[in-house]
Amino acid sequence: MRKNVQLWVAVFLCICGVVLLFCGFWVKPTGEIDNTVLIAYGEISTFAGSLFGFDYVRNTAFKRGLNDIEKKLKDKEEKKDE
C-alpha cells in the first residue's frame, strides 16, 4: 500500500513539475504569479518526484535481488540433497 502511494505521488509530482515548467514559458506575469515562481516550483516538484521514484525503484530492485538470491540458494540446496 505504501509503495503504491509513493509511486503515484512521484508520478504526480513529476507531471505537475513538467507542466509548470512549460507553463513558465507561456504564462505572462499578471502581477500575481511570476514565471520564475512557476519555474522554481516546477523544478522542485520534478526533483521531489524523481527522488520518490528513485527510492521506489531502489527498494523494488533490492527486494527482487534478495528474492533471486534466496531462490538460487534454495535451488542449490535442493540439488545438493538429491
N, C-alpha and C positions, 0 to 999 in steps of 0.2 A: 504494500500500500504506500509506504513512504517513498519508495523508489519511483513509483508511478507519478506521485505528486511532484517529486523532484524533477523528473523528466519533463512533465508538462509545464512546470514553472520555467525551466530552462528554455524550452521551445518558445513559450510565450514571451519571455524577456528578449530573446534573440530577435523574434519577429517584430516586437514593438520597437526595439532599438534600431533595427534596419529601417523600419517605416519612418521613425522620427528623424533618422539621418537623412533620408531622402526628402522629407518634409522641410528640413532645414534649408534645402536648396531652392524650394519653390514658394515657401510662405514669406510674404513680405512682413516686415515688422509693423504691427498695428499699434504699437505702444504698450501692448500687454505682454506679449511673449516675443522676445528677440530670437533670431535664428541661432545665435550662439548658445542659448539655453536649450533649444531643441537638439542641437548637435551634441552638446555636453551630456544631456540626459540620454540621448541615443547611444553615445559611446559607453556610458556607464551601464546601461541596460544590456547592451551587447556583450560587454565584458563579464557582467554578472551571469548572464545566461550561458556564456561559454564556460565559466567556472563550474556552474551547476552541471552542465553537460559533461565536462571533463571528469568531474567526480563520479558521475553516474557510470560513464564508460569504464573508468578505472576500477570501480568496485565490481562491476559486472564481469569484466575481463579477469579480475583477480579470483572471483568465485568460480568462474569457468575453468581457470587454470588449476585451481585446487581440486575441482571435480575430476578433471582429466588425470591429474597425478594419482588421486585415490583410485580411479578406475584402473589405471595401469598397474598400481601396486596390487590391487585385488586380483587382476588377471594373472599377474606374476605368481602370486601365492597359490592360485588355483592350478596353474601349470606345475608348480613345484610339488603340490600334493598328489598329482596324478602319477 
